Amino acid sequence: MINPILERELKTRMRTVKTSMLLMVYLLIMSLIVVVFFLTNQNNFNPKVAVSIYHVIATAQFIILMMMLPAISAVSISGERERQTLDLMLCTDISPWKIIFGKIFS
């Protein structure tokens, strides 16, 4: 069963143009990195270098995610407080930890 907070956040957040544009820019940057890598190694392709590029990209994504995660979830929870819906969420039978994890995973 999916967390109700996560479900609501995904429904509301994925409908905006900003999210679509952010995903498009992110995918373009990742595609550009891969294309540049393959164009520079066109004559002498080495699979070990490709694996190392994969590890660098995966590590960079993980670091970026860990830096952005607290900020995004804090902004989301403070937005609930500004809209005066945080008290309503806390009054439901959803535990505070489920609310926090729902905000983090969304």
Phi and psi restraints in degrees (value plus and minus 20) as a CYANA .aco file:
   2 ILE   PHI    -100.6   -60.6
   2 ILE   PSI     125.3   165.3
   3 ASN   PHI     -81.0   -41.0
   3 ASN   PSI     108.8   148.8
   4 PRO   PHI     -83.7   -43.7
   4 PRO   PSI     -52.1   -12.1
   5 ILE   PHI     -88.0   -48.0
   5 ILE   PSI     -63.1   -23.1
   6 LEU   PHI     -82.0   -42.0
   6 LEU   PSI     -63.0   -23.0
   7 GLU   PHI     -82.3   -42.3
   7 GLU   PSI     -63.9   -23.9
   8 ARG   PHI     -86.7   -46.7
   8 ARG   PSI     -62.3   -22.3
   9 GLU   PHI     -83.8   -43.8
   9 GLU   PSI     -62.4   -22.4
  10 LEU   PHI     -85.7   -45.7
  10 LEU   PSI     -58.5   -18.5
  11 LYS   PHI     -85.0   -45.0
  11 LYS   PSI     -62.8   -22.8
  12 THR   PHI    -100.4   -60.4
  12 THR   PSI     -55.3   -15.3
  13 ARG   PHI     -98.8   -58.8
  13 ARG   PSI     -54.0   -14.0
  14 MET   PHI     -98.5   -58.5
  14 MET   PSI     -26.8    13.2
  15 ARG   PHI    -109.3   -69.3
  15 ARG   PSI     -25.6    14.4
  16 THR   PHI    -109.1   -69.1
  16 THR   PSI     135.1   175.1
  17 VAL   PHI     -89.3   -49.3
  17 VAL   PSI     -54.0   -14.0
  18 LYS   PHI     -79.0   -39.0
  18 LYS   PSI     -61.9   -21.9
  19 THR   PHI     -86.0   -46.0
  19 THR   PSI     -62.6   -22.6
  20 SER   PHI     -81.7   -41.7
  20 SER   PSI     -63.1   -23.1
  21 MET   PHI     -86.9   -46.9
  21 MET   PSI     -60.8   -20.8
  22 LEU   PHI     -82.2   -42.2
  22 LEU   PSI     -63.4   -23.4
  23 LEU   PHI     -84.0   -44.0
  23 LEU   PSI     -59.6   -19.6
  24 MET   PHI     -84.8   -44.8
  24 MET   PSI     -64.9   -24.9
  25 VAL   PHI     -83.5   -43.5
  25 VAL   PSI     -63.0   -23.0
  26 TYR   PHI     -80.4   -40.4
  26 TYR   PSI     -66.7   -26.7
  27 LEU   PHI     -86.9   -46.9
  27 LEU   PSI     -55.0   -15.0
  28 LEU   PHI     -84.9   -44.9
  28 LEU   PSI     -61.3   -21.3
  29 ILE   PHI     -84.6   -44.6
  29 ILE   PSI     -64.5   -24.5
  30 MET   PHI     -84.1   -44.1
  30 MET   PSI     -59.9   -19.9
  31 SER   PHI     -85.8   -45.8
  31 SER   PSI     -59.3   -19.3
  32 LEU   PHI     -82.9   -42.9
  32 LEU   PSI     -60.8   -20.8
  33 ILE   PHI     -81.4   -41.4
  33 ILE   PSI     -64.1   -24.1
  34 VAL   PHI     -87.9   -47.9
  34 VAL   PSI     -62.1   -22.1
  35 VAL   PHI     -84.3   -44.3
  35 VAL   PSI     -63.3   -23.3
  36 VAL   PHI     -82.3   -42.3
  36 VAL   PSI     -59.9   -19.9
  37 PHE   PHI     -81.6   -41.6
  37 PHE   PSI     -66.6   -26.6
  38 PHE   PHI     -91.5   -51.5
  38 PHE   PSI     -51.0   -11.0
  39 LEU   PHI     -91.3   -51.3
  39 LEU   PSI     -55.0   -15.0
  40 THR   PHI     -95.6   -55.6
  40 THR   PSI     -46.2    -6.2
  41 ASN   PHI    -129.1   -89.1
  41 ASN   PSI      17.2    57.2
  42 GLN   PHI     -89.1   -49.1
  42 GLN   PSI     -59.4   -19.4
  43 ASN   PHI    -104.2   -64.2
  43 ASN   PSI     -56.6   -16.6
  44 ASN   PHI    -147.7  -107.7
  44 ASN   PSI      61.1   101.1
  45 PHE   PHI     -96.8   -56.8
  45 PHE   PSI     107.4   147.4
  46 ASN   PHI    -140.8  -100.8
  46 ASN   PSI      97.1   137.1
  47 PRO   PHI     -81.5   -41.5
  47 PRO   PSI     -49.4    -9.4
  48 LYS   PHI     -84.7   -44.7
  48 LYS   PSI     -56.7   -16.7
  49 VAL   PHI     -88.6   -48.6
  49 VAL   PSI     -58.2   -18.2
  50 ALA   PHI     -82.9   -42.9
  50 ALA   PSI     -60.3   -20.3
  51 VAL   PHI     -86.8   -46.8
  51 VAL   PSI     -59.6   -19.6
  52 SER   PHI     -87.1   -47.1
  52 SER   PSI     -57.2   -17.2
  53 ILE   PHI     -83.3   -43.3
  53 ILE   PSI     -59.9   -19.9
  54 TYR   PHI     -81.0   -41.0
  54 TYR   PSI     -64.0   -24.0
  55 HIS   PHI     -84.4   -44.4
  55 HIS   PSI     -58.5   -18.5
  56 VAL   PHI     -84.7   -44.7
  56 VAL   PSI     -64.9   -24.9
  57 ILE   PHI     -85.2   -45.2
  57 ILE   PSI     -63.4   -23.4
  58 ALA   PHI     -84.1   -44.1
  58 ALA   PSI     -61.2   -21.2
  59 THR   PHI     -86.1   -46.1
  59 THR   PSI     -62.1   -22.1
  60 ALA   PHI     -83.6   -43.6
  60 ALA   PSI     -61.0   -21.0
  61 GLN   PHI     -84.0   -44.0
  61 GLN   PSI     -59.8   -19.8
  62 PHE   PHI     -85.0   -45.0
  62 PHE   PSI     -62.9   -22.9
  63 ILE   PHI     -84.9   -44.9
  63 ILE   PSI     -63.7   -23.7
  64 ILE   PHI     -82.1   -42.1
  64 ILE   PSI     -62.2   -22.2
  65 LEU   PHI     -82.6   -42.6
  65 LEU   PSI     -63.9   -23.9
  66 MET   PHI     -88.4   -48.4
  66 MET   PSI     -46.7    -6.7
  67 MET   PHI     -99.8   -59.8
  67 MET   PSI     -53.9   -13.9
  68 MET   PHI    -106.9   -66.9
  68 MET   PSI     -45.6    -5.6
  69 LEU   PHI     -77.5   -37.5
  69 LEU   PSI     -70.3   -30.3
  70 PRO   PHI     -84.0   -44.0
  70 PRO   PSI     -57.6   -17.6
  71 ALA   PHI     -87.1   -47.1
  71 ALA   PSI     -65.0   -25.0
  72 ILE   PHI     -87.4   -47.4
  72 ILE   PSI     -61.9   -21.9
  73 SER   PHI     -89.4   -49.4
  73 SER   PSI     -55.6   -15.6
  74 ALA   PHI     -86.2   -46.2
  74 ALA   PSI     -61.2   -21.2
  75 VAL   PHI     -84.4   -44.4
  75 VAL   PSI     -58.9   -18.9
  76 SER   PHI     -85.2   -45.2
  76 SER   PSI     -64.0   -24.0
  77 ILE   PHI     -89.2   -49.2
  77 ILE   PSI     -58.9   -18.9
  78 SER   PHI     -89.0   -49.0
  78 SER   PSI     -49.3    -9.3
  79 GLY   PHI     -85.7   -45.7
  79 GLY   PSI     -56.7   -16.7
  80 GLU   PHI     -84.2   -44.2
  80 GLU   PSI     -57.6   -17.6
  81 ARG   PHI     -88.2   -48.2
  81 ARG   PSI     -60.1   -20.1
  82 GLU   PHI     -85.7   -45.7
  82 GLU   PSI     -58.2   -18.2
  83 ARG   PHI    -100.4   -60.4
  83 ARG   PSI     -20.2    19.8
  84 GLN   PHI      39.1    79.1
  84 GLN   PSI      18.5    58.5
  85 THR   PHI    -131.1   -91.1
  85 THR   PSI     -25.3    14.7
  86 LEU   PHI     -87.1   -47.1
  86 LEU   PSI     -61.3   -21.3
  87 ASP   PHI     -82.6   -42.6
  87 ASP   PSI     -56.5   -16.5
  88 LEU   PHI     -85.6   -45.6
  88 LEU   PSI     -59.7   -19.7
  89 MET   PHI     -86.7   -46.7
  89 MET   PSI     -58.5   -18.5
  90 LEU   PHI     -90.4   -50.4
  90 LEU   PSI     -43.0    -3.0
  91 CYS   PHI    -100.0   -60.0
  91 CYS   PSI     -35.4     4.6
  92 THR   PHI     -96.2   -56.2
  92 THR   PSI     157.8   197.8
  93 ASP   PHI    -102.9   -62.9
  93 ASP   PSI     -12.1    27.9
  94 ILE   PHI     -99.8   -59.8
  94 ILE   PSI     110.5   150.5
  95 SER   PHI     -90.9   -50.9
  95 SER   PSI     134.6   174.6
  96 PRO   PHI     -78.9   -38.9
  96 PRO   PSI     -53.2   -13.2
  97 TRP   PHI     -86.5   -46.5
  97 TRP   PSI     -56.6   -16.6
  98 LYS   PHI     -86.4   -46.4
  98 LYS   PSI     -55.9   -15.9
  99 ILE   PHI     -84.8   -44.8
  99 ILE   PSI     -66.4   -26.4
 100 ILE   PHI     -84.6   -44.6
 100 ILE   PSI     -66.5   -26.5
 101 PHE   PHI     -87.5   -47.5
 101 PHE   PSI     -53.1   -13.1
 102 GLY   PHI     -83.3   -43.3
 102 GLY   PSI     -60.5   -20.5
 103 LYS   PHI     -88.1   -48.1
 103 LYS   PSI     -59.6   -19.6
 104 ILE   PHI     -87.4   -47.4
 104 ILE   PSI     -65.9   -25.9
 105 PHE   PHI     -93.5   -53.5
 105 PHE   PSI     -40.7    -0.7
